[in-house]
Amino acid sequence: MTSTFPYTGPESLRKSIVDALQRVVDPELALSIVDVGLIYGVTVAEAKARVLLTMTSAACPVADMIVDDIEAELDRVVPA
């Protein structure tokens, strides 16, 4: 599976991580953060995922909610 952003980590987790991020929706746009292009890259190492992302604006009022949703989705797929 090819993602629209750089991915570094176990190939066995790539699809699960992309799918998890695809489920996170920017409520202002009603679109996936992946489809909007907010994800710039993902690195998985030592049972931790690091996501490089941006928001739709510097003062994004839903930034905390999006980050919480990302953490919740990744907690389901990245082994602890």
PAVEX-636009 format. One record per residue (C-alpha): residue number from 0; residue in one letter; x, y, z. Coordinates in steps of 0.5 Angstrom, whole numbers, plus 500, padded with zeros to 3 digits. Example, Ala and Ser with C-alpha at 12.3 -4.5 7.8 and 13.67 -1.06 7.14 Angstrom:
BEGIN
pos,code,east,north,up
0,A,525,491,516 $
1,S,527,498,514 $
This chain:
BEGIN
pos,code,east,north,up
0,M,500,500,500 $
1,T,503,507,498 $
2,S,501,513,503 $
3,T,501,520,501 $
4,F,506,521,506 $
5,P,513,519,508 $
6,Y,513,513,513 $
7,T,519,510,517 $
8,G,518,504,521 $
9,P,516,496,520 $
10,E,512,495,514 $
11,S,507,490,517 $
12,L,504,496,521 $
13,R,504,501,515 $
14,K,497,500,513 $
15,S,494,500,520 $
16,I,497,506,521 $
17,V,495,509,515 $
18,D,488,507,516 $
19,A,488,509,523 $
20,L,490,516,521 $
21,Q,485,516,515 $
22,R,479,515,520 $
23,V,481,522,524 $
24,V,477,527,521 $
25,D,478,535,521 $
26,P,471,537,524 $
27,E,472,544,520 $
28,L,473,541,513 $
29,A,469,534,514 $
30,L,475,530,511 $
31,S,480,526,513 $
32,I,487,529,516 $
33,V,490,524,511 $
34,D,486,527,505 $
35,V,487,534,507 $
36,G,494,533,507 $
37,L,495,535,514 $
38,I,500,529,515 $
39,Y,507,530,513 $
40,G,510,524,515 $
41,V,510,518,520 $
42,T,516,514,524 $
43,V,515,508,528 $
44,A,520,506,533 $
45,E,521,502,539 $
46,A,513,502,540 $
47,K,512,509,539 $
48,A,509,513,533 $
49,R,511,520,531 $
50,V,507,524,527 $
51,L,509,530,523 $
52,L,503,534,522 $
53,T,500,541,521 $
54,M,493,544,522 $
55,T,489,548,517 $
56,S,491,554,521 $
57,A,496,557,526 $
58,A,490,558,531 $
59,C,486,552,529 $
60,P,480,551,534 $
61,V,480,544,534 $
62,A,488,542,534 $
63,D,487,539,541 $
64,M,481,535,539 $
65,I,485,532,532 $
66,V,491,531,536 $
67,D,487,527,541 $
68,D,484,523,536 $
69,I,490,521,532 $
70,E,493,519,539 $
71,A,487,514,540 $
72,E,487,511,533 $
73,L,494,510,534 $
74,D,494,507,541 $
75,R,489,502,537 $
76,V,494,499,532 $
77,V,501,501,535 $
78,P,503,495,540 $
79,A,506,498,546 $
